[in-house]
Amino acid sequence: MQVNSHIDKGQFISQVRVWARELGFSQIGVHNVDLSSAEPGLRDWLSHGFHGEMAYMAAHGMKRARPAELVPGTVSVLTARMDYLPRNTPEGWQSAELARLQNPASPGEGVISIYARGRDYHKVLRSRLQKLAERMEQHLRELSVAGVGSDERDAFEYRVFTDSAPVLEAELAARSGLGWRGKHTLVLNRDAGSMFFLGEIFLNLELPPTEPVSPHCGSCDACITACPTQAILGPGRLDARRCISYLTIEHPGSIPQELRPLMGQRIYGCDDCQLVCPWNKYAQRSTLPDFDAREGMAGSGLLTLLAWDEAEFLRRTEGSAIRRIGHERWRRNILVALGNALHGGKLGVADSVAVRAALQRYADPEANVSDLLREHARWALALPVSDDGRESGVF
């Protein structure tokens, strides 16, 4: 049911902003549940198969654009963003990260997206959104006891989300004024760039919506040009099947051979479209230690990362977003990166020998590895593979 509260909603939102700041959020906004104008774009995107093997993107139909169907009784959505650059991020970090990709300090370095080097953002945001919702609930209860607002003390209902359900997060964020949709489809903010996470609280309390902001990309197309796999087909049009973030995280099987050389040494996610964005010179450091890079997640060599057995992988990625891809997909990504490092012309003789030896251990027909890993190792060594991606001949 909807809460018919007579509280001063402007004052209430001001108080919620204070609580949100205390919990580490950078900004909040409010939108109603009408996303009907986003449905044609969603249908078109799905009809072209741009979601790849992310079946969950299509599984709920248009419910993704209909908050009140996803959570009956919802009349408002509170949106929130949280900056995630690590606290010790130096000035000039964009140039430093681009250099990591183009001329890594270690030619055999594995590159992990900045957002994934710390704690799993799902855990951080969900917990803090829950705390924010509980503070809202407690405040409304106190007002009710004091005789202000609704007499139905248990009527306030909510549900928190962060990249965990069929929710059009970026669209809600843009419509509630947290930023505008950049040409790469991410949300951009004039004061914070795009280096932030998004989350929502679905509410049965009607709140005044916050105003959207106008877009400020102008004629800039740096993100489109910079995409290594040309996954951004045009302004606001992304083919996830070509996106390195999708390939290294969501794609479960064999990575298309024509895309492997374009992945470089990126083994989890990709930041290129954000690194070249002029607005990210304003990106903000997080106030939380959660997003500080963990040991081994920045600057580690590919051979070191490949050497992690499953137990060490699970230990190292405990509480990390990386754990969700599993050990096999982790090794698959590293094998591709090793192939690119091997044939990139930057490895010394000793490093080349070590990389080849590691790849041989995975490519050997007698190796105790999956066909998926063997096939990627053989590709990395430039050994023959058949048209269907299976090994051919004898090793």
Stockholm file with secondary structure:
# STOCKHOLM 1.0

chainA/1-395         MQVNSHIDKGQFISQVRVWARELGFSQIGVHNVDLSSAEPGLRDWLSHGFHGEMAYMAAHGMKRARPAELVPGTVSVLTARMDYLPRNTPEGWQSAELARLQNPASPGEGVISIYARGRDYHKVLRSRLQKLAERMEQHLRELSVAGVGSDERDAFEYRVFTDSAPVLEAELAARSGLGWRGKHTLVLNRDAGSMFFLGEIFLNLELPPTEPVSPHCGSCDACITACPTQAILGPGRLDARRCISYLTIEHPGSIPQELRPLMGQRIYGCDDCQLVCPWNKYAQRSTLPDFDAREGMAGSGLLTLLAWDEAEFLRRTEGSAIRRIGHERWRRNILVALGNALHGGKLGVADSVAVRAALQRYADPEANVSDLLREHARWALALPVSDDGRESGVF
#=GR chainA/1-395 SS CCBCCCSCHHHHHHHHHHHHHHTTCCEEEEECSCCGGGHHHHHHHHHTTTTTTCTHHHHTGGGGGCHHHHSTTCCEEEEEEEECBCTTCCTTHHHHHHHHHHSCSSTTBCEECGGGSSSCHHHHHHHHHHHHHHHHHHHHHHHHHTTCSCSCTTCCCEEEESSSSSCCHHHHHHHTTSCEECTTSSEEBTTTBTCEEEEEEEESBCCCCCCCCCCCCTTCCHHHHHCTTCCEEETTEECGGGCHHIIIIICCSCCCTTTGGGGTTEEECCCHHHHTCGGGGGCCBCSSGGGSCCTTSSSCBHHHHHTCCHHHHHHHTTTSGGGGGHHHHHHHHHHHHHHHHHTTTCCCHHHHHHHHHHHHHHHSTTSSSCHHHHHHHHHHTTCCBCTTSCBCSCC
#=GC SS_cons         CCBCCCSCHHHHHHHHHHHHHHTTCCEEEEECSCCGGGHHHHHHHHHTTTTTTCTHHHHTGGGGGCHHHHSTTCCEEEEEEEECBCTTCCTTHHHHHHHHHHSCSSTTBCEECGGGSSSCHHHHHHHHHHHHHHHHHHHHHHHHHTTCSCSCTTCCCEEEESSSSSCCHHHHHHHTTSCEECTTSSEEBTTTBTCEEEEEEEESBCCCCCCCCCCCCTTCCHHHHHCTTCCEEETTEECGGGCHHIIIIICCSCCCTTTGGGGTTEEECCCHHHHTCGGGGGCCBCSSGGGSCCTTSSSCBHHHHHTCCHHHHHHHTTTSGGGGGHHHHHHHHHHHHHHHHHTTTCCCHHHHHHHHHHHHHHHSTTSSSCHHHHHHHHHHTTCCBCTTSCBCSCC
//
